[in-house]
Amino acid sequence: MINLRRTVLAAALAATAATSALAAETAAERAPGRITIVGEGTVNAVPNMATLTSGVVTSASTAREALDANTEAMARVIEAFKKAGIAAKDIMTDGFSVQPRYVYPEPKDGSSQPPRIDGYEVRNHVIVRVRELAKLGTVLDAAITTGANQMGGLSFDVAEPAALLDKARTAAIEDAKRKAELYVQAAGAKLGRLVEISEATMQTPPRPMMMARSMDFAEAKAVPVEAGEQTLRAQVRITWELAE
């Protein structure tokens, strides 16, 4: 009797497993196919603002003398920025340091000699945001003329890219849909319900522009600059079901 019950139970379990497998297979067959496409949209824009790094480096026999000289020169540079139309909120200190300057004596009697302090160097740099590109040449010239002897670089950007990025997003969606329709038509199918959409917005980083030496700026009456063009990109990933 016990063996009979075990046999019946085993048969029931086997039948249940077979039914579940068949149901799963049927559900998989009924589930619509899917297609996932990545679309990209771009918008070109002329930059309308610039960012630059400017500063003063001074050296003297004592830290006090180097600092005083740097403070005086940097105050003139910052004042020149403001007179050129740069608002105080667009001038930010980016780095400040006071460092000893070492010299390394020649070896004596075959032994190396310890370095000794030969003076001090003070560095002070600011990041400046120029919101009116028409003033950029004047700003650069004013900085060098009043004492700046360091220019780390220059980059251009779009001040308010939101509306342009929206255009790029729309173009990215249209691009994804165009590709999807091309693929499904070639495969003899049709696009169905949109299942998922995600975004990865990209923006071409500001292009750095190398700066000339300070003497070149000092000799120039106006600093020529060209902002060029910037590309803003949006990328979307969209999944559709395939219609029957």
Beta strands, then each sheet from edge to edge (+ up, - down):
strand 1: 34-45
strand 2: 49-60
strand 3: 91-103
strand 4: 116-130
strand 5: 150-157
strand 6: 190-203
strand 7: 230-243
sheet 1: 1+ 7- 6+
sheet 2: 3+ 4- 2+ 5-
end
